Amino acid sequence: MNKNKNTMLLVYVTLIVASIVVLYPFFFMLINSFKTGPEIMHSPNSLPTEWSFRGYVEVFGSINLGRVFFNTIFISISVTFLNVLFSSMVAYAIVKTNLPGREFWLKVILGSMMIPAVLFTIPTYMMMYEWDWINTYRVLIIPGSISAYNIFLLVQFMKQIDNAYLEAARIDGANEIRIFRKIVLPMLRPALATVGILTFMGAWNDFMGPLLYVRDESLMTLQLALYNFQTEVPGTNLEQLWAMTTMIAVPVVIVFFCLQKNFIKAFTGVGVK
């Protein structure tokens, strides 16, 4: 009995320590967003001596924050929706249909993950320039509308779906689109939520894409707006930097907590029956 109590105590202590380690950076960011620049530089780890909203006020005064948020939300949601849809369709075609050479195509997709993405930067930019996509929403959405990693992840979950459900639907006259929409997608909800979270976070935090392709301030995203507060003079715009960082991080945290149950189910094998 005492041994079990000691084990549980050790587990709880470990979890508490791990939680503090994980949450401290967020707490550090939050308290510094309510400080003045000099206080951030001299006392970054302490609570504010006087709570200041100067950073947030100056952010709203420096950029069109409503437009920047709209751009980031629109791009992130579009990329997430398209990526989840197309990646799940490819995974379904590879695992649950008689696609010719499906094993070959899966190997090609997995092989593409071994090539560093930075090698595609120049060819991709040249393609976007030739297609006249520079400085448009398309260039920030379409290239991210499918992911080899997400396909690989969904393939693993797709294999857990019993083929008997699909065969029964085919016998009843359902076509592949209806089977995919009515049977497969509901069974994959935890996995789709996981893919959605990862994709949304990647799109929300994307910096290189807007930096390379955006020329007009009307298309600026949060990450690019944050970069514009960087200066070569140490300590300049610190209030704005921390306030902007907090505003970027909070929506992602909210999205994760809203979908965390499905995220946990996906990685514990629960939900696909």
C-alpha positions in Angstrom: 0.0 0.0 0.0 2.8 2.4 1.0 4.7 1.5 -2.2 1.7 2.4 -4.3 1.3 5.7 -2.5 5.0 6.5 -3.0 4.7 5.7 -6.7 1.7 7.9 -7.1 3.4 10.7 -5.2 6.5 10.4 -7.5 4.2 10.5 -10.5 2.4 13.7 -9.3 5.6 15.4 -8.4 7.1 14.6 -11.8 3.9 15.9 -13.5 4.0 19.1 -11.5 7.6 19.7 -12.3 7.0 19.0 -16.0 4.0 21.4 -16.0 6.1 24.2 -14.5 8.8 23.6 -17.0 6.3 23.7 -19.9 4.2 26.6 -18.6 7.0 28.9 -17.4 8.0 30.2 -20.9 4.3 31.2 -21.5 4.2 32.9 -18.1 7.5 34.6 -18.8 6.1 35.9 -22.1 2.8 37.1 -20.5 4.3 39.0 -17.6 6.9 40.8 -19.9 4.1 41.9 -22.3 2.8 44.1 -19.4 6.1 45.7 -18.6 7.9 48.8 -19.9 11.0 48.4 -22.1 13.6 49.3 -19.4 11.9 46.9 -16.9 12.0 44.1 -19.4 15.7 44.6 -19.9 16.6 44.9 -16.2 14.1 42.5 -14.6 12.8 40.0 -17.1 12.0 37.3 -14.6 10.1 39.3 -12.0 6.5 40.4 -11.9 5.8 43.9 -13.2 6.2 46.6 -10.6 3.6 48.6 -12.5 1.3 46.9 -15.0 1.6 48.7 -18.3 -0.5 48.3 -21.5 1.8 50.5 -23.5 3.1 47.6 -25.7 -0.5 46.6 -26.7 -1.5 50.2 -27.3 1.6 50.9 -29.5 1.0 47.7 -31.5 -2.5 48.8 -32.4 -1.2 52.2 -33.3 1.7 50.9 -35.4 -0.1 48.4 -37.7 -3.5 47.6 -39.0 -3.9 44.8 -36.5 -7.4 43.9 -37.6 -6.3 43.3 -41.2 -3.2 41.4 -40.0 -5.3 39.1 -37.9 -7.8 38.5 -40.7 -4.9 37.6 -43.1 -3.4 35.2 -40.6 -6.7 33.5 -39.7 -7.9 33.3 -43.3 -4.6 31.8 -44.5 -4.3 29.4 -41.5 -7.9 28.1 -41.7 -7.7 27.7 -45.5 -4.4 25.8 -45.4 -5.7 23.6 -42.5 -9.0 22.8 -44.3 -7.4 22.0 -47.6 -4.5 20.0 -46.1 -6.8 17.9 -43.9 -9.1 17.2 -46.9 -6.5 16.4 -49.5 -4.2 14.5 -47.2 -7.1 12.3 -46.0 -8.2 11.7 -49.6 -4.7 10.6 -50.6 -4.5 8.3 -47.6 -7.9 6.8 -48.4 -6.9 6.2 -52.0 -3.7 4.5 -51.0 -5.1 2.3 -48.2 -8.7 1.6 -49.1 -9.0 1.6 -52.9 -7.5 -0.4 -55.7 -5.3 2.4 -56.8 -2.7 1.1 -59.3 0.8 1.2 -57.9 -0.4 2.5 -54.5 2.6 1.0 -52.7 4.9 2.8 -55.1 3.1 6.1 -54.6 3.3 5.7 -50.9 7.1 5.2 -51.1 7.4 8.3 -53.3 5.5 10.3 -50.7 7.6 9.0 -47.9 10.8 9.5 -49.9 9.9 13.2 -50.4 10.1 13.7 -46.6 13.8 12.9 -46.6 14.6 15.8 -48.9 15.3 19.1 -46.9 12.5 21.6 -47.7 15.0 24.4 -48.1 16.2 22.8 -51.3 12.8 23.6 -52.9 12.9 27.3 -51.9 14.4 28.7 -55.2 12.5 26.4 -57.6 9.2 27.1 -55.8 9.8 30.8 -55.8 10.6 30.7 -59.6 7.3 28.7 -60.2 5.3 31.2 -58.1 6.9 34.1 -60.0 6.2 32.6 -63.4 2.6 31.9 -62.5 2.2 35.5 -61.2 1.2 34.3 -57.7 3.7 36.6 -55.8 1.9 38.9 -53.4 -1.4 36.9 -53.5 -3.3 34.7 -51.0 -2.8 31.8 -53.4 1.0 31.6 -52.9 0.5 31.4 -49.1 -2.3 28.8 -49.3 -1.9 26.4 -52.2 1.7 25.2 -51.5 0.7 24.2 -48.0 -2.6 22.4 -49.1 -1.1 18.9 -48.8 1.6 17.4 -46.6 3.6 14.2 -47.0 3.8 13.9 -43.2 0.1 14.2 -42.7 -0.5 11.6 -45.4 1.8 9.2 -43.7 0.1 9.9 -40.3 -3.4 9.4 -41.8 -2.3 6.2 -43.6 -1.5 4.7 -40.2 -4.9 5.5 -38.8 -6.7 4.5 -42.1 -5.3 1.0 -41.7 -7.2 0.6 -38.4 -10.6 1.0 -40.1 -12.2 -2.4 -40.7 -12.8 -3.0 -44.4 -16.1 -4.7 -43.6 -17.7 -1.3 -43.1 -16.6 -0.2 -46.5 -17.6 -3.4 -48.3 -21.0 -3.3 -46.7 -21.5 0.3 -48.0 -20.3 -0.7 -51.5 -22.8 -3.6 -51.5 -25.5 -1.1 -50.6 -24.6 0.9 -53.7 -22.6 3.7 -52.1 -19.8 5.2 -54.3 -16.3 6.0 -53.0 -17.0 9.7 -52.3 -20.0 8.8 -50.2 -18.1 6.1 -48.3 -15.2 8.5 -47.7 -17.5 11.3 -46.5 -20.1 9.3 -44.5 -18.0 6.4 -43.0 -14.2 7.1 -43.2 -14.1 10.8 -42.1 -16.3 10.3 -38.9 -14.1 7.4 -37.9 -11.0 9.4 -38.4 -12.2 12.4 -36.4 -9.4 12.2 -33.7 -6.7 11.8 -36.3 -8.1 14.6 -38.4 -8.1 16.8 -35.3 -4.5 16.0 -34.7 -3.5 16.8 -38.3 -5.6 19.9 -38.1 -3.9 21.1 -35.0 -0.4 20.5 -36.4 -1.3 22.1 -39.7 -2.9 25.1 -38.1 0.1 25.7 -35.9 2.4 25.5 -38.8 0.4 27.9 -41.0 -0.1 30.3 -38.1 3.6 30.4 -37.2 4.8 30.4 -40.8 7.4 33.2 -41.3 9.4 32.3 -44.4 6.4 32.1 -46.7 5.2 35.7 -46.0 8.7 37.0 -45.9 9.5 35.6 -49.4 6.2 36.3 -51.2 4.4 39.2 -49.5 5.1 42.7 -50.8 1.9 44.5 -49.9 1.1 45.5 -46.3 -2.5 44.5 -46.9 -1.3 40.9 -47.1 0.9 41.1 -44.0 0.6 38.3 -41.4 1.2 38.3 -37.7 4.7 36.8 -38.0 5.7 39.3 -40.6 4.3 42.1 -38.5 6.3 40.9 -35.5 9.4 40.9 -37.6 8.8 44.5 -38.5 9.2 45.5 -34.9 12.8 44.1 -34.9 15.5 46.8 -35.0 19.3 46.8 -34.8 19.2 48.9 -31.6 19.0 46.7 -28.5 16.0 47.3 -26.3 14.0 49.2 -28.9 10.3 48.2 -29.3 10.6 45.7 -26.5 7.1 46.4 -25.3 5.6 45.9 -28.8 7.7 42.7 -29.4 6.4 41.0 -26.2 2.8 42.2 -26.7 2.8 41.0 -30.3 4.4 37.7 -29.3 1.6 37.2 -26.7 -1.1 37.9 -29.2 0.4 35.4 -31.6 0.7 32.7 -29.1 -2.7 32.9 -27.3 -4.9 31.8 -30.3 -2.8 28.7 -30.9 -3.0 27.7 -27.2 -6.8 28.2 -27.3 -7.1 26.0 -30.5 -5.1 23.3 -28.8 -7.1 23.2 -25.6 -10.4 23.1 -27.6 -9.2 20.1 -29.6 -6.9 18.4 -27.0 -9.3 15.5 -26.3 -9.2 14.4 -29.9 -5.5 15.0 -30.0 -5.0 12.6 -27.1 -7.4 10.1 -28.5 -5.5 9.9 -31.8 -2.2 9.1 -30.1 -3.7 6.6 -27.7 -5.5 4.6 -30.4 -8.9 5.6 -29.2 -11.7 6.7 -31.6 -11.2 4.4 -34.6 -13.7 1.6 -34.3 
